[in-house]
Every structure is written in structure tokens, then in C-alpha cells.
């Protein structure tokens, strides 16, 4: 599975961005998908995950109520709508694909075997 994230950029605090991650080469509709982020010197951290059915979503406490994950299986794409952005949201955001048919979707990043190259999100204060 190849993943390509896009949609990052520079935004002021309080603003919004929508990240997209397009997938190819695999059974997209049966994979749990997640967004993770990483800052220099830190480990990659969980942000949000959506189950392969799309029926279950999970969020880190730090983004709950501000971010929304969704998927469009017809377009092989997963999205992350980010509202009310804060400077502490600044990071490289990566999309990952997890094990086929996993239910419930794993939250541990080590269970995600496919990654895209990431997209930079910078939130200025």
C-alpha cells in the first residue's frame, strides 16, 4: 500500500486545515487508517484513527472536539479536518494503514505497517 499525504501548510492559531491521504496498491476499504504526528526529537504520536468500516473513530485527548477523521473508500482517501488549530499542533503529520480487517482498530503506531512521507503543519501564534 502506498500512501501520500497532502494539505499541510502554515496557518494562524484558530484556523483550519484539511489533510488528505490518498492510497493505492492495496485493499483500502478493509484497512484501518490513522493520522499520527511527530515533532523533532519526539516519538510519532497517535492523533486519530478510523476503523476499516468507518463506523468507529478514535481521537487523542489533545485534539478531541477539534479534529475530525473521515474516509471515502470510493476515492481511496482518508481525511483529517483540523479546526481551532493551536501552535502545539505544529508537527509533521503522517497517515498510516493498519492490519487488514483489524477490529477494533489498533491505536498503537507499531501496528501500522504502511506510511506516507508526511505533510508539515505549522500553526503560528
Beta strands, then each sheet from edge to edge (+ up, - down):
strand 1: 2-6
strand 2: 9-12
strand 3: 17-24
strand 4: 31-38
strand 5: 45-50
strand 6: 57-59
strand 7: 67-72
strand 8: 77-82
strand 9: 91-100
strand 10: 114-115
strand 11: 119-124
sheet 1: 1+ 3- 8+ 7-
sheet 2: 2+ 11+ 9- 4+ 5- 6+
sheet 3: 2+ 11+ 9- 10+
end
